[in-house]
């Protein structure tokens, strides 16, 4: 795709955040492994390159390096952290170990007025090496207490590099620097909008499926609903949506999703009640990865059965989004460590009878919601709480039984009811297509909240009698991209009210705890 930025990933945990920041500037970008083939990277016709950070030293054996063709293109380059060091090394400069490593907050001082660095002072550093000699043609643009060359540039070639991480929130105005590079230096037009995403997706879907019928897997989550809406816009009545009630959905979710889908999408919808099949297949299984793979295969087998009844469609729509791909370490975009197998990425059986249609595969969650709104889907559907494809499977730790799932569903409904009543859920008011995490009166809106049922029993007392029952954990987070997240600072009286109701209204739970772990080191879901 022309008018884009290519981001080369040298193994940074922040690489996906760089991509999101560039997308926020309404410039399309794609993330590639640093050693991806030239033809793969150049196929998007980039206007420039961003080199990500990474954990290595440029002098290590087999250390990642800047591919020669990147320099040969003559296009602008922005190196970030390791990307700065790799660019320096490739152009004949000098990189040495720092006398003192820099991890965390730091301050930089601009050395040349009139650059974007004038508006940046506090930054986030994460490096053990530093530049001691710049390549020919470069000038120092900023310094820090530990890095005499914290930023540098070659204005003639439009090569720039910074030792800090402008993509993270810990660097105020860092996003403005990335936008300046993409738009002003590279000349990329900021035309990556919900409307353009829809137009591009519709064209690709039509080219992929032609006149074939297509099944859409509607799981009850935002992503699958928006994916189905996109495909319906592209091919209309060729789409048949299948909603599988796994018995692992939230309270009243099946009826709510079916109603919203039929009312607003006006597409054929088949509802399959498969609760007994899923719970039977999961009986006795406690290992998280095995649970996900079982759910993934069961989904596909059910769709294959439905396909036979509607003319054997060749294509299956799934709501796979970019964080799913990243965490499952799909080989087509990055080489990150696999965190967990998402049921719709690494959990699918190899012998399935469908080719996948995944129109959201490289979109972040906020982009998905913006597309959903642009498609005319109701706010109640677009801004419903994110829900994993495997459903309550990944929130009911230990063995799944009908009793435990029912217990979890009831506790979760109480949490959602109280958060909604207190004004912590729903669409945050915002003037942009990507909503601010702040709600009314500065209240922090909760991006995702749910209850986890733990396979742990504890002693309690109710009505002067000893109890020995299960514990439940409340998980509530705030995030803008779901790649990182922080635990929500909910009012104590609200948490107390939720805890009191769960213990009093849900049989089998006598203790409630609150998860105050951010992502990373934890994931948002517990399994």
Residue, then its C-alpha position, 0 to 999 in steps of 0.5 A: x500500500x503506497x503512502x505508508x511507513x515500514x517499521x523494522x522490528x529488532x526485537x523490541x517489546x515496544x515495536x507494536x506500540x510504535x505502529x499504533x502511534x504512527x496509525x494514530x497519526x492517521x498514517x498506515x504502517x506495517x511491522x516487519x521482522x528486521x530480516x524480512x525479504x526486501x520484496x515483502x517490505x517494499x511491497x507496501x511502497x513505504x515513504x520511510x523506515x522506522x527502526x525499532x529498539x531491541x535487546x541486543x548489542x550491535x557488536x554481538x555475534x549475529x546481532x540484527x543489522x540494518x538491511x543494506x537495501x534500506x539505505x539504498x532506497x534513499x528514503x528517510x529513516x528514524x532509528x529508535x534506541x537499538x535502531x539508532x545504534x544499528x544505523x550508526x554502526x551501518x554508517x561507520x559510526x561508533x557504538x560503545x557500552x555506556x559507563x552507566x546503563x539508562x533504564x527508565x525516566x531521564x531528561x534530555x537537552x536540545x542542542x539545536x533549536x528549531x527541531x521537534x526536540x524543543x518540545x521534548x524534555x522528559x523521556x523514557x530510556x532503555x539502553x546499555x550502549x550509547x553513540x560515541x562517534x556519529x557517522x559522517x554528515x550527522x549532527x548531535x540534536x540532544x544530549x542527556x546526563x548519560x548520553x552525549x548524543x541522545x539524538x542525532x540527524x543527517x538533514x541532507x539524507x533525512x536520517x534521524x535517530x533518538x536514544x529514547x523511546x518516543x512511542x511510550x506514554x512516559x515520553x510526553x510529546x513523543x507521539x508528535x515526534x513520530x507524526x512529524x517524521x511520518x508526515x512532515x519528513x517522509x511526506x506520508x499523507x494522513x489518510x488512514x481513517x475509518x472510512x479508508x480502512x473500510x474501503x480498503x477492506x471491502x475491496x480486499x474481501x471482494x477480491x478474495x471471496x469473489x461470488x462464494x458464500x461465506x460463513x462468519x463466526x460471531x462469538x459475542x465479542x466486539x471484534x467478530x461483530x465488526x468483522x462480520x459487518x465489514x464482510x456483509x458490507x462487501x458481499x451482502x447476502x453471500x454472508x451467513x453468520x453463525x452464532x455459537x452458544x458455547x455455554x461459556x457466554x456472559x449472562x444473557x449474552x446470547x439473546x443480546x448479540x442475536x438481537x443486535x445482529x439481526x436488527x442492525x446488520x440484517x444478515x442471515x444469522x444461524x444460532x447453534x446451541x452447543x453448550x453440552x458439546x463444549x462442556x463435555x469436550x472440556x471436562x477434566x481439562x485444566x491446562x490453559x493452552x489445552x483449553x484454548x486448542x479444544x475450543x478452537x477445534x470445536x468451533x471449527x468442527x461446528x462451522x464445518x457442520x453448518x457449512x454442509x447445511x448452507x451449501x459448503x462455503x469455502x470461507x470463514x470470517x474471523x475477528x482476529x485482531x493485531x494483539x491476537x497475532x502478536x501474542x500468538x507469535x504468528x510468523x507473518x509479522x514478528x518473531x516475538x515470544x509466544x505468550x498464549x495461543x489465541x483460539x482463532x490464531x494458533x488454536x485452529x486445527x490444521x485440517x479445517x475445510x475453510x480459508x480464513x477471511x480476517x479483515x481486522x487482522x492488522x487493526x488495533x482494538x481502538x481502530x476496530x471500534x472506530x470502524x464499527x462506528x463508521x459502519x453504523x453499528x450501535x454503540x451498545x455493540x461496538x463498546x461492549x466489554x471485550x470478550x475472548x473467543x474461548x469465553x468463560x473458559x479462560x476465566x474459570x481456572x481449573x476444571x470447568x463444570x456447569x456449576x462453576x461456570x454458572x457461579x462465575x457468570x453470576x459473579x461477573x454479571x454483578x461486577x458489570x452491573x455495578x461498574x455500569x451503574x457507577x459510570x465506569x463502563x461504556x464509550x468514553x466521551x471524546x472528540x476524536x475517533x480514538x476515544x480518550x480513557x477519561x470519562x466525565x469529570x475526569x473519571x478513568x473509564x474501565x477498558x475491560x473488567x471481569x471476574x475470574x473464578x479461582x480453583x482455590x478454597x478458603x475458610x469463611x464464616x456465614x451466619x455463624x457457620x464455617x464455610x469452605x468455598x471458592x475465591x473470585x478475583x476482580x480484574x479491571x484495567x485501563x488501556x488504549x491499545x490492549x498491548x499494555x494495560x494498568x489496573x483500574x484505581x476503582x473507588x474502595x466503596x465500589x469494590x466493597x459493594x461488588x464484593x459484598x453482593x458476590x459473597x451474598x448472592x452467589x452460592x459457592x464463593x466466600x472470598x473476593x480479591x482484586x487483581x492489581x497487576x499491570x500488563x506486563x508483567x501479567x496478561x489481561x486475561x488470567x489464562 
